[in-house]
Amino acid sequence: MIVPMPGSPLRYYLFAIPTIDGVANECKPPTVWQASLFCSVIDMDADNGDGAVVEPATQLQENVTYKMAAVPHANGRDYWLVAHAYNSNAFLVYPVTASGIGEARQHFVGARHEPAVINGDFVSDWDRRGVIKASPNGKKLAVTIQQPFNQITRPFELFDFDPSTGTVSNPVVLSELSWQAGVSFSTDNTKLYVQADKLNSGENRNQQHSTVFQYDLTASSAEAVSASAVSIIVENPRLNDSPNTFASNFMLQLAPDGKIYAPFPTNPPPSDPRFARFIVINQPNRKGIDCNAQAVNFTFANGSSYFGLPNFIESVFNGLAPDTTGDCSQPAVEIAPNPSANRFRVRANACFGSYRLTVHNLLGQLLMEKNTGSSLYEEIALDAFADGVYFFVLQNSAGVRLAKKVVKKST
């Protein structure tokens, strides 16, 4: 997880949780993983502008899970890093300010993340695995606890998060799931998605294979949110592929186009084209199968996809919409040339209307903003910024936000 260093625009914290082999003594299997939270500092002005690690990794906390998220502070300047202790129900919330990384605040709430035991025998420490994902508005946390055994289910939980104080509270068990892994909120913060193998409540859900469930967070109560769970892969008549081809244990991630992406490899050789196949949730703000989940092939040249996706600060996706609005038949926004050495011409169609434009880096930091008044056309110059990838975010008078990736390339 990369977090900007407040007050230092070219410096970043890199938080990582590497694994270290440990001897399990009489436990089976003979190897357990001891995970610790480390932090390094990267200065993008070092090494002649290529960037370098200027402060090597230091340990912040031992014996944690592999789950962490970063949430912007309500003051608009600082951040919270959220991790979770292992063999405990403690969230570890670190304030990240211009003064550095503060001492972790512990919030003992929700389920314990602990070794799995069947008939008195240790069988797995996979409770370390899973995801902490913040909602784009920073007010909710969803947490998965991953176990690969069908006879073991773990709670899939939703929490309140206060971006002013860093407090984690009000746990709600949405479902008891096995093989739960990836999780994502919709850009409007009203829907929650999770990948899992089966849902142990509700009619005809006991034996489902790998799928993605959607929860409606606008439901009237915690019980109603839990009951709103609907599969958008298994039993989805609009899906353009067989759900039997989907593997377990894949991630879900929002993207700047307002859609959710999920790689779903099976177990073929890496040259198999299924390693470039994703589930794309095209309209994640919509309820049920109207979210339009489809299987899509991508081309990665000599590369391929696997189960994981990068971990982002989710606030950059808050309020984004897919790149069509209302009855528009053409793309709402077009940018050209792209890539460009400096200047980009931005044009919105009449359906989208006039807009306010902001420019962000890959971590979502605001670099520039401009109001276009009643104009649908604007020219943006990035001469003050280094070559690289940026996002233009346009918000119209109706509050619809679209993001477009641009590449500044001088040569």
Beta strands, then each sheet from edge to edge (+ up, - down):
strand 1: 2-4
strand 2: 11-16
strand 3: 19-23
strand 4: 31-43
strand 5: 52-62
strand 6: 64-72
strand 7: 79-85
strand 8: 88-97
strand 9: 100-101
strand 10: 105-113
strand 11: 116-118
strand 12: 121-124
strand 13: 132-134
strand 14: 140-143
strand 15: 154-162
strand 16: 167-178
strand 17: 183-185
strand 18: 191-196
strand 19: 198-199
strand 20: 211-216
strand 21: 230-231
strand 22: 253-254
strand 23: 260-263
strand 24: 277-281
strand 25: 293-297
strand 26: 333-336
strand 27: 343-348
strand 28: 355-360
strand 29: 366-371
strand 30: 377-381
strand 31: 388-396
strand 32: 401-408
sheet 1: 1+ 2- 4+ 3-
sheet 2: 1+ 2- 4+ 5-
sheet 3: 6+ 7- 8+ 9-
sheet 4: 6+ 7- 8+ 10-
sheet 5: 11+ 12-
sheet 6: 13+ 14- 15+ 16- 19+
sheet 7: 17+ 18- 20+ 21-
sheet 8: 22+ 23- 24+ 25-
sheet 9: 26+ 27- 30+
sheet 10: 29+ 28- 31+ 32-
end
